[in-house]
Amino acid sequence: MKVGFSSPSESGIMEELGLSTSQYSVFGSLLTVGAMIGAIMSGYLADYLGRKGALRLCSLFYLVGWLTTAFSKDIVPLDIARLLVGFGAGLTSYTVPVYIAEISPKNMRGGLTTTNQLFITTGILIVYLLGTLLKWRVVALIGTIPSILLAAGLFLIPESPRWLAKAGRDKDFKEALQALRENQYDVSYEATEIMEYVEELESLPKARIIDLFHRNYAPAVIVGVGLVVCQQLCGINGVIFYASAIFKAAGYSSGQSASVGIAILQVPLTAVGAMLMDKSGRRPLLMIAAGGMSVSCFIVGLAFYILRHSQHSALQLVGSRLALFGLLAYIATFSLGMGGIPWVIMSEIFPINMKGIAGSLVSLVAWFGGWIVTVSFNSLLSWSAAGSFFIFCGVSAFTVLFVAKLVPETKGRTLEEIQSSFKL
């Protein structure tokens, strides 16, 4: 809900609180600013408090943020509330995929980790639909419900066994690992493998930021950072945030309906990607998704070129239809792989002693990249709608090459096997 709230609530908030367009733009962007702050602290908090402790903190920030939003009478508390929700989002974006990856069996890890992205797209769809039916304050109050459910649900699940092992809580580690597997399942081999790997890591000096550039860790950092840079610079946040303006530029009048349509499309395609991930592998899905996005962006760019340089009514109609097809194909292919897989791989490739620092870096880069695209997107469209999508086409094509050359296949391998493979 946090990502989609600002779109359907724009007119209601601006009218009721008397905000200018620039004030509302600041309000919307503060989610990303708060998320960058949360991303910087996410690794440290998840390591210090545990994965569950960090998620409890997330639920608190979400709850306070949504309540403050619902009862704000002025721009200042509204902006503070947006920062609080953003902080929770930045902390969640690292902690949730890491926790899921650490508790999942290797043959189910990809699909389970991608459910995080599935619920994000479902939340966007729900808030878009609620925003068309209810006042923005009611929608904000509804936003407290997931926060409460998260806080309550944490009492029902175990802590990450790998974090418990790293913390030296051997008895809790074995109990948590057994609780996450079937009762009759013998966890002794898995427990031994995890403990041996943790002991090996504990013999190393305490992780520092400069260690990210060590030859044993730099390849994983390049893969993790590179994937989220490609994910963000392909333009997805601009398309999602400004779908209404893009469709209007393409000759369609109902921008809000287009936004809901995009959200509806994202949910089933993300679910398909989650189901395929542990069957087809991460690399094939990533390359298919990025390749599809490149072709889709080229089609949209061509459509806007036609719309800009042709006055013939038949060609104008062709341009509008091409833009619609290309945008829907872009969202579909992004949802299939590029939306969730970079976060899955990020949660898999870093050893537990580096997860805090490396995960914070990757999350920060992702949110910063999203902010750059969101801030610059309208300027890009004003410069050239066709040129903007040709740029995104090039970024997506580069992503295919990046994945083919540098990203390893992690399907069916334990976290310890994946992380050891990066050592030179």
N, C-alpha and C positions, 0 to 999 in steps of 0.2 A: 504493500500500500504506500510505503514511503516515497517510492519513485514516481508513481502515477498521480499522487494527490494534487500536485500543483496545476496539472492540465485542466481537469474539469472544474476545479474550484476557482479558477482565475477571475472570472467575471463577478462571482459572488463576493469574494474577499475584497476586490478592488472597489466595488460599489458600496459595500457595508462599511468599510474602514476608510474609504476615500483615498485610496492609494493611487499614485501615478504608475504609469507603465514601468518607469525605471525603478521605482520602489518595489514593485512586484517582481521585477527581474532579479533584484538583489535578494529578495525573499526566496525565490526559487533556487538561485545559485548557492545559497548558504547551506543547502543540503550537502552539496559536493565539498564545500569548505569544511564542514563538520566531519564529513566522511574521511577527508584527508588527515585531519587531526586524529580521528579514531584509528585510521590505518597505521599511522606512525606508532601509536601506543599498543596496537592489537597484539603484536608478537610478544611484547614484554608482559602484558596483562594475561595473555593465554598461558604463558610459561609460569608466571608467578602465582596466579590464582587458580590455575588449572583450566581445562576447556569449559567445564561446567560453571566455574566461578566467573569466567569472562562472560559467558552467556547470561548469567544472572545479572551482571552489571549491564549488559545490553538491554535486557528486559526493563530494568529500572529507567534507563535513559529514554527508551521508547515510551514508557508509560508517562513519565513526567513531560516529555516533549509533546505527546498527543493531547494530554490534559491541558497543558498551557496553550496549545494551538486552539483548542475548542473554546476556551474562555478568554482569549485575548481580546482586548478592546482597543489596542493600539499597535502600531508597527513594531515597537521595540520588543515587547514580549513575544510577538509573533516571530520575529527574527531569531530571538533566543531559542524559542521552541524548535525552529527549523534546524538550528545548529545542534541541539540536543538529539533530535531524531537522526541527523546526519552522522553524529559521533557514533550512535548505536549502529548505524548502517556500515560504517567503516570497520568497526570492531567485528560485526557479524560476518562481513565479506571474507575475512580471513579465518575466523574461528570455526564457523560452521563446516566448510569443506574439509578443514584439517581434522576436526572431530570425527566426521563421517568416514573419512579415509582411514583414520587410525582404528576405528572399531569394526570395519567391514572385512569380511573374507575376501581374498584376492579375486575370486571369480565373480563377485558381485559389487566390487568397490566402485567401478565406473558408473554403473547405473544408479547406485544409491547416492553417490556424490552429486550426480546431475539432478537428482530430485530437488536439490536446493534451488537450481535455476528454474526448474518447473514450478515450484511454489512462488518464486519471484514473478514469473510471467502470469501465473494465476492471480496473484495479488494485484498486479497492474490491471488485469481485466476486471476484477471485482470492483476496484476503486473507480475505474472509468464508468462502469455500469451504475454504481451507487451515486457517482457525481452527477449523472443525468437525472436521477430521481429524487435525491435528498439535498438538503442544505449542507454547506461545507462544514459547519460546526458539528452537525450530526455525523458526517463522514469521519471527522476527526475523533469523535467519541468512539465510533466503531473501531477506529484504529487502536484503541486501548485493548481490545479483546485479544488479538494475537499476542500482545505483550504479556497479558495475564496468563494466557494458555502456555506461553513459553516458560514463564517462571514456575508455574505449577507442574508442567511436564518434566522439568529438570529433576524433580524429586523421584521420578519413576524410572530414570535411566542411569546406568553406571558411568563413572568417570572413564576417560580414555585409558585403557590398560597401558599403552606405551608411555603416557605421561606419568602414570603411577609408578611404572618401572624406573623411569628417569628420576622421579622424586624419592626413590628408595623405599617405597611402600610395597614391599614384596607380597605380603599377605593380601592386601587390597587388590594388587595387580592380578593375582591369580583368580581371585573371586570375581573381579570384573570381567576378565577374559572368559571365564566359564559361564557367567551370566549372559554373555553375548553370543554364546554358541549353544547348540542343543545339549541337553543334560547328559546324554550318553556319549557326546563327542569328547574324545581324549585331546585335551589342549596342551599336553606336556611338550610335544615337539614344537608347537608354535610358541609356547611360553619360553622354552629354552632358546629358540632362535632369536626372539625379541630381547631376552636378557643378555645373551652374548653380544648382540649388536649394541645395546645400551652400555654395557660394560666397556666395550671397545671405545665408544664415543666419550665415556666419562674419563678415560685415560688421557684424553686430549685436553689442551688448555681451554679455559672458558672462552666461548665465542665472542668475537668483537666484530665491529662493522668492517674493519679492514680485512677480516678473514673471508669475506664474501669474494674477494679478488684472488684468493689462494687458488692454485691450479686444481685442487681437489673439488672446489665448490664453484668456481667461476663458470664452468659449462652449464651447471644447473641454473645458476643465476641468469645466464644469457638466455636459456630456454624459457624460464619463468617470466622474466621481464619482457623478452621479445614477443611472447605470445600475447600478453595483455596489451602491449603497445599496438600490435597488429589488430587486436580485437577492438580497441578504441578508435584508432586512426582510420578504420574502414568506415567510420561515420555513423555508427549505429545510434549513439545518443542523440545526434542531431536529427536523424530520421524519426526516432521515437518522440522526442520532445516537440518537434516542429512538423509533425505529420500533417496537421491541418493546413499549414502554410504551403507545404509542398504540393498537396493535392489541389489547393486553390490555384497555385501557379500552373498546374497541369490542366486546369479548366473544370475542376469539380467544385461544386458549391458547398457540399456538406462535409466540412472538415472534421467535426466531432464524430460523425458516423464513421468516417475513414479511420480515425484513431481507435475506435472500438473494434472495427473490423481487423485492424492490425493486431490488436491485443488478442482477439479471438483466434487468429491464425497462429500466433506464437505458442499457445498452450499445447495443442495436439502435436505440433512439430517438435517441440521440446521433449514431449513424452516419447515420441518415436526415437529421437536421438538417445534418450536415456535407455530405451530398450535395446538399441543396436550397439551401444558402446562396448559392452562386454562380449559381444559376438563378433562384430566386424573389427574392433580395435579403435584406438584413439586417432592414430595417424590417417587412416583412410577417410574417416568421417571429417576430420579437420580439412583435408585436402579437397574433398568433395564440396564441403560447405564453402570454403574460401574460393574455390573455382567457380561455384555457382553464384557467389556474391559478385565476383569480378564480372561475369557475363551479365548479371542483372544490372549492375551499375552502368555498364556500357550501354545497355538497352535504355535505361532511364536518361543517361546523358544524351544519347542519340535522339530520344523523344523530345527533350527540352531544346535541342539544337533545331529540330524540325519546327517546334512551336515558335521559336524565336525568329527563324529566318524564312518562314513560309506563311503567306497570307491566304493560301488556297484553303477553302473550308474542308475539303476532303483530306488534305494533308494534316490540317489542324486536328481533325477527328482521329486520324491515324496516330498522331503524336500523343494525344490524350490517352488513347487505349494502350499504346506502348508504355507510357509512363505508369499507368495503373498496373499493367502486367509486370513490369520490371520491379516496381516497389514491392508488390506482393511476393514475387520470387525472391527478392533480396531478403525480406523478413523471414520467409520460409527457410531459405538456405542458412541464414544466420542462426535461426533457432535450432536447426538440425545439428549444428556442431560448434560454431564459434561462440555461441552464448555460454555454454556450460563447460566445454572440454578444457579450455585454458585453466579454469579454476580446479578442475579435477587433477590435471597434470601438476599444477602448482602444489597441490596438497600431497602429491606422491613423491616428488623428486628431491626434496630437501631432507637431510638427516635431522633427527630430533633435536640435536644440539644447535642446529642452525635455523630451525623452523621459525623461531621467534623473529630474528633479525631479517632473514630472507623473506619470510611471509609479509612482514611489515613493509619491506621495500616494494615487493610486487603489488601489494594492495594500494600503497601510496601512488605508485606509477599508474595503476589502473584508474584510480579516481582522478588523478591529475590529468591524465589523457582525456578522460570523459569531460572534465571541466573545460579543457582547451577546445575540444570539438564543439561543446555546447555553446561556449562564449563566441566562437568564431563562425558558427554555422550560418547565421543570418547574413553576416558580411560576405561569406562565400557565395551564398545564393544571390545576393545583390550584385556581386561581381560577375558571376556567370553560373547559372543553375547547371547548365550542361558541363562546364568545366569542373564544377565541384564533384559531380558524379564520375567524371573521367578520372579525377584524382583518386577517388575511393576505389575505382576499378583497378588502378595501378597498385594501390596499397594491398588490395585483396589478392591480386596476382602475385605480388611479392610474398604474401603470406604462404601461398602454395609452395614456393621455392624454399622459404624458411623452414617450413615443416618437413619438407622432403630431405633437406640437408642436415638439420640440427636436432629435430625433435625425435626422441626415442619412442618405441612402442612400449607401453607399460601394462598392457592387458595381460592378465594371468600371471603376474609376477608379484612377489611380496614386496612391501615397502623397502625392506632391507636389501633385497636383490636389486631393486631399481636404484637406490641410492649408492650402492657399492659400484654399480656400473659406470657412474660418473667419475670415479676416482681414476687418476692417471698413473 
